[in-house]
Amino acid sequence: MTAIETALRELLTSAPREALPMTYQQVASALSLTPPRTIAQVTQSLEQLMREDAAQEKPFIAALVVSRRGEGLPAEGFFELAVALGRFPADRVLHASAYHAEFQRAASERRQHQS
């Protein structure tokens, strides 16, 4: 795990519940990432965390990060990877409800970590 991935997991695990979900830009700022490609750094790190969470059969902590313009949903890459990892249905119509369920699982997992 890279330093950014470690810091990102820590940020999402320890962020106050009312601060969630965070946007990609908020995450980049909180991690003090600098251009170029700050959002790309965030998304690549989130995708790696998704792979790790899938391998460990844990909720996607990446579900706690959304796009500023995505109506409260993550960017398309989140859904593509979730489908590829076998965690979300391929039918795009079901993605929003699958995401909301995953968000709740990730939020619950955080509470268990914080106890």
The 8 nearest C-alpha neighbors of each residue, nearest first, counted from 0:
[[1, 4, 5, 2, 3, 47, 48, 44],
 [2, 0, 4, 3, 5, 44, 6, 47],
 [1, 3, 5, 4, 6, 0, 7, 44],
 [2, 4, 6, 1, 5, 7, 44, 30],
 [5, 3, 7, 1, 44, 6, 2, 0],
 [4, 6, 2, 8, 7, 3, 1, 9],
 [7, 5, 9, 3, 4, 8, 10, 2],
 [6, 8, 4, 10, 9, 5, 3, 11],
 [7, 9, 11, 5, 10, 6, 12, 4],
 [8, 10, 6, 12, 7, 11, 13, 5],
 [11, 9, 7, 13, 8, 12, 14, 6],
 [12, 10, 8, 14, 9, 13, 7, 63],
 [13, 11, 9, 10, 109, 14, 8, 112],
 [12, 14, 10, 11, 9, 15, 113, 109],
 [15, 13, 11, 10, 12, 16, 18, 19],
 [16, 14, 18, 17, 13, 19, 12, 11],
 [17, 15, 18, 19, 14, 106, 20, 13],
 [16, 18, 15, 19, 20, 14, 21, 106],
 [19, 17, 15, 16, 20, 14, 21, 11],
 [20, 18, 21, 17, 16, 63, 15, 14],
 [19, 21, 63, 64, 18, 65, 22, 62],
 [20, 22, 64, 19, 25, 65, 63, 18],
 [23, 21, 65, 25, 24, 64, 66, 67],
 [22, 24, 26, 25, 66, 27, 64, 38],
 [25, 23, 27, 22, 26, 28, 38, 67],
 [26, 24, 22, 28, 27, 23, 29, 21],
 [25, 27, 29, 23, 24, 28, 30, 22],
 [26, 28, 24, 30, 32, 25, 29, 31],
 [29, 27, 31, 25, 30, 26, 24, 32],
 [28, 30, 26, 31, 27, 25, 32, 10],
 [29, 31, 27, 28, 32, 26, 6, 7],
 [32, 30, 28, 29, 27, 33, 26, 37],
 [33, 31, 27, 30, 37, 28, 34, 29],
 [32, 34, 37, 35, 31, 36, 27, 28],
 [35, 33, 37, 36, 32, 38, 40, 27],
 [34, 36, 37, 33, 38, 39, 32, 40],
 [35, 37, 39, 34, 38, 40, 33, 41],
 [38, 36, 40, 34, 39, 35, 32, 33],
 [37, 39, 41, 40, 36, 42, 23, 27],
 [38, 40, 36, 42, 41, 37, 43, 44],
 [41, 39, 37, 43, 38, 42, 44, 36],
 [40, 42, 38, 44, 39, 43, 45, 27],
 [41, 43, 45, 39, 44, 40, 46, 38],
 [44, 42, 46, 40, 45, 41, 39, 47],
 [43, 45, 47, 41, 4, 46, 42, 40],
 [46, 44, 42, 48, 47, 61, 43, 41],
 [47, 45, 49, 43, 48, 44, 42, 50],
 [46, 48, 50, 44, 49, 45, 51, 43],
 [47, 49, 51, 45, 46, 50, 52, 44],
 [50, 48, 46, 52, 47, 51, 59, 53],
 [49, 51, 47, 53, 48, 52, 54, 46],
 [52, 50, 48, 54, 49, 53, 55, 47],
 [53, 51, 57, 49, 55, 54, 50, 59],
 [54, 52, 56, 50, 55, 51, 49, 57],
 [53, 55, 51, 52, 56, 50, 57, 49],
 [54, 56, 52, 53, 57, 51, 50, 58],
 [57, 55, 53, 54, 52, 58, 51, 59],
 [58, 56, 52, 55, 53, 59, 54, 105],
 [59, 57, 105, 104, 60, 52, 101, 56],
 [58, 60, 61, 49, 62, 52, 105, 57],
 [59, 61, 62, 105, 63, 58, 11, 49],
 [62, 60, 59, 63, 45, 64, 49, 48],
 [63, 61, 102, 60, 64, 59, 101, 105],
 [62, 64, 20, 61, 60, 102, 19, 21],
 [65, 63, 21, 20, 22, 62, 61, 23],
 [66, 64, 73, 22, 72, 71, 21, 23],
 [65, 67, 69, 73, 68, 22, 74, 72],
 [66, 68, 69, 22, 65, 71, 70, 23],
 [69, 67, 66, 70, 71, 72, 65, 74],
 [68, 70, 66, 72, 71, 67, 73, 74],
 [71, 69, 72, 68, 67, 66, 65, 73],
 [72, 70, 69, 65, 66, 73, 67, 68],
 [71, 73, 65, 69, 70, 66, 74, 95],
 [74, 72, 65, 66, 77, 64, 69, 75],
 [73, 75, 76, 66, 77, 72, 69, 65],
 [74, 76, 78, 77, 79, 73, 80, 72],
 [75, 77, 79, 78, 74, 80, 73, 42],
 [78, 76, 80, 75, 79, 74, 81, 73],
 [77, 79, 81, 75, 76, 80, 82, 94],
 [80, 78, 76, 82, 81, 77, 83, 75],
 [79, 81, 83, 82, 77, 78, 84, 76],
 [80, 82, 78, 84, 86, 87, 83, 79],
 [81, 83, 87, 85, 79, 80, 84, 86],
 [84, 82, 80, 85, 81, 79, 86, 87],
 [85, 83, 81, 82, 86, 80, 53, 50],
 [86, 84, 82, 83, 87, 81, 88, 80],
 [85, 87, 81, 84, 82, 88, 83, 53],
 [88, 86, 82, 81, 85, 97, 89, 94],
 [89, 87, 90, 82, 93, 86, 94, 85],
 [88, 90, 82, 91, 87, 93, 94, 79],
 [91, 89, 88, 92, 93, 94, 87, 82],
 [92, 90, 94, 93, 89, 88, 95, 78],
 [91, 93, 90, 94, 95, 96, 89, 88],
 [94, 92, 91, 96, 90, 95, 97, 88],
 [93, 95, 97, 91, 96, 92, 98, 87],
 [96, 94, 98, 97, 93, 99, 92, 72],
 [95, 97, 99, 98, 94, 93, 100, 92],
 [98, 96, 94, 100, 95, 99, 93, 101],
 [97, 99, 101, 95, 96, 100, 94, 102],
 [100, 98, 102, 96, 101, 97, 95, 103],
 [99, 101, 103, 97, 98, 102, 96, 104],
 [102, 100, 98, 104, 103, 99, 105, 97],
 [101, 103, 99, 105, 62, 100, 104, 98],
 [102, 104, 106, 100, 101, 105, 107, 99],
 [105, 103, 101, 107, 106, 102, 58, 108],
 [106, 104, 58, 108, 102, 60, 107, 103],
 [107, 105, 103, 109, 108, 104, 102, 110],
 [108, 106, 104, 110, 109, 105, 103, 111],
 [107, 109, 105, 111, 110, 106, 104, 112],
 [110, 108, 112, 106, 107, 111, 12, 113],
 [111, 109, 113, 107, 112, 108, 114, 106],
 [110, 112, 108, 114, 109, 113, 107, 106],
 [113, 111, 109, 110, 114, 108, 12, 107],
 [112, 114, 110, 111, 109, 13, 12, 108],
 [113, 111, 112, 110, 109, 108, 107, 13]]
